[in-house]
Amino acid sequence: MTKADLVKKIASETGILRKDTAVIVDALLNSIKDSLINGERIELRGFGTFSMKKRKPRTGRNPKSGERIPVPERIVPTFKYTRAIKNEVSKLTENDIKK
């Protein structure tokens, strides 16, 4: 699902114009991004939690040459789903997944 698909679905379910829905979706995504940049944790109860995680430095490998290269410590955004969502998804079979 793309952002445009999400906007279309929300607009049809709520009756709000697509243009207005797009503004709301953009504002939500920008708020999440800004909060992560400020080091804040975002918890959406019943859905999941966005946070930042520090990755330790490690030795990587250039896939083309095979050369070992150092990968520095970095901070990455993470998302953890709630148990309820994980349980719902784990019940799916291969036939349930649309391609």
C-alpha positions as CSV (number, residue, x, y, z in Angstrom):
1,M,0.0,0.0,0.0
2,T,1.4,3.4,-1.0
3,K,0.7,6.7,0.8
4,A,-1.7,7.6,-2.1
5,D,-3.6,4.3,-1.5
6,L,-3.8,5.0,2.3
7,V,-5.1,8.5,1.6
8,K,-7.7,7.1,-0.8
9,K,-8.9,4.5,1.7
10,I,-9.1,6.9,4.6
11,A,-11.0,9.4,2.5
12,S,-13.5,6.8,1.4
13,E,-14.0,5.5,4.9
14,T,-14.4,8.9,6.5
15,G,-16.0,10.9,3.8
16,I,-13.3,13.6,4.1
17,L,-12.0,15.0,0.8
18,R,-8.8,13.3,-0.5
19,K,-7.0,16.7,-0.5
20,D,-7.8,17.2,3.1
21,T,-7.0,13.6,4.0
22,A,-3.6,13.9,2.3
23,V,-2.8,17.0,4.4
24,I,-3.7,15.1,7.6
25,V,-1.6,12.0,6.6
26,D,1.4,14.2,5.7
27,A,1.0,16.0,9.1
28,L,0.9,12.7,10.9
29,L,4.0,11.4,9.2
30,N,5.9,14.6,9.6
31,S,5.0,14.7,13.3
32,I,6.3,11.1,13.7
33,K,9.5,12.0,11.9
34,D,10.1,15.2,13.9
35,S,9.5,13.4,17.2
36,L,12.1,10.7,16.2
37,I,14.6,13.3,15.2
38,N,14.1,14.9,18.7
39,G,14.8,11.6,20.3
40,E,11.2,11.1,21.4
41,R,9.4,7.7,21.5
42,I,6.0,7.6,19.8
43,E,3.5,5.1,21.3
44,L,0.3,4.4,19.4
45,R,-1.7,2.2,21.7
46,G,-3.1,-0.9,20.0
47,F,-0.7,-0.5,17.1
48,G,2.9,-0.1,18.1
49,T,5.9,2.0,19.1
50,F,8.3,4.1,17.1
51,S,11.7,4.7,18.7
52,M,15.4,5.2,18.0
53,K,18.0,2.5,18.6
54,K,21.8,2.7,18.8
55,R,23.6,0.2,16.6
56,K,27.1,-0.9,17.7
57,P,30.0,-0.5,15.3
58,R,30.9,-3.6,13.4
59,T,32.9,-5.0,10.5
60,G,31.0,-5.2,7.2
61,R,31.9,-6.6,3.8
62,N,31.8,-5.0,0.4
63,P,29.6,-7.4,-1.6
64,K,31.4,-6.7,-4.9
65,S,35.0,-7.0,-3.8
66,G,34.6,-9.0,-0.6
67,E,36.8,-6.4,1.2
68,R,36.1,-5.9,4.9
69,I,35.1,-2.4,5.9
70,P,34.4,-0.9,9.3
71,V,30.7,0.2,9.8
72,P,30.6,3.0,12.4
73,E,28.1,3.2,15.3
74,R,24.8,4.7,14.2
75,I,21.3,5.5,15.3
76,V,18.4,4.0,13.4
77,P,14.6,4.3,13.7
78,T,12.7,1.2,14.8
79,F,9.1,0.1,15.0
80,K,7.7,-2.6,17.3
81,Y,4.2,-3.9,16.7
82,T,1.9,-4.6,19.6
83,R,1.3,-8.3,20.6
84,A,-2.3,-8.1,19.2
85,I,-1.1,-7.2,15.7
86,K,1.6,-9.8,15.8
87,N,-1.0,-12.4,16.8
88,E,-3.3,-11.4,14.0
89,V,-0.5,-11.5,11.4
90,S,0.7,-14.9,12.6
91,K,-2.7,-16.4,11.9
92,L,-2.4,-15.6,8.2
93,T,-1.6,-18.3,5.7
94,E,0.3,-17.9,2.4
95,N,-3.1,-17.8,0.6
96,D,-4.3,-14.9,2.7
97,I,-1.4,-12.7,1.5
98,K,-2.2,-10.6,-1.6
99,K,0.7,-10.3,-4.0
